[in-house]
Amino acid sequence: MKSKIKMERHESDMSLVSASLASEPGADCPLCPRLVSYRAANRQAYPAWFNAPVPGFGARDARLLVVGLAPGLKGANRTGRPFTGDFAGTLLYETLLRFGFAEGSYEARADDGLALRDCRIVNAVRCAPPANLPQPGEINTCNRFLMATLQEMARLEAVLALGVVAHGAVLKACGIPPARFRFRHGATYQLPDGLLLADSYHVSRYNTATGRLNGAMFAAVVEDIAARLTPRG
């Protein structure tokens, strides 16, 4: 069952994005001044890169939504596909392939032919932030796009939050106070309207290098989600 989300209209911002309930910001989204400046600098420094808000990857009728933090400068910001082109994508996509949420092969390119199955991937913040660290105001501003994403996914049953920021962003998008469900790796929560929220440490190089997360730990989270989804008809 998809969580019923109370959608807030942002009337003062309707001229800034394509629509108040749009799930994807425009290529020149002006909502976060610091990120706009960073985007402009990267467009000048790396004109061949994507350098725009990174859109979601995967079908909108998927039952699983994976929510990350933000595009990496030399990863998704370069390639235009979430978790593509840097270290984090290797663990994420290899695990999704293993449990049937993807098909093809991950070769760290947006044109590698990889396809998601019953899965969609977005970030809590759609633009690359300096030092890979979005500020709280930027996370809050971009939450409207996650709200719209959840609203439009009519068959959604589960959300996998990669890290505490993604966890908090999902709760905010669902109108749930963050103190009600605390982030904990491996935790699963049934939200009030039936949506399953599963937590994992982020699949970043830092987390795997320090031993906070390893392949077996992440696989266990994804396997548990797969087992909880309604069997395909």
Secondary structure as UniProt FT lines:
FT   HELIX           11..13
FT   TURN            14..16
FT   TURN            20..21
FT   TURN            27..28
FT   HELIX           33..45
FT   TURN            47..48
FT   STRAND          57..58
FT   TURN            60..61
FT   STRAND          64..68
FT   TURN            73..75
FT   HELIX           76..79
FT   TURN            82..83
FT   HELIX           87..98
FT   TURN            99..100
FT   STRAND          102..103
FT   TURN            110..111
FT   STRAND          115..116
FT   STRAND          119..123
FT   HELIX           130..132
FT   HELIX           136..152
FT   TURN            154..155
FT   STRAND          158..162
FT   HELIX           164..173
FT   TURN            174..175
FT   HELIX           178..180
FT   TURN            185..186
FT   STRAND          188..190
FT   TURN            192..193
FT   STRAND          196..200
FT   HELIX           205..209
FT   TURN            210..211
FT   HELIX           215..228
//
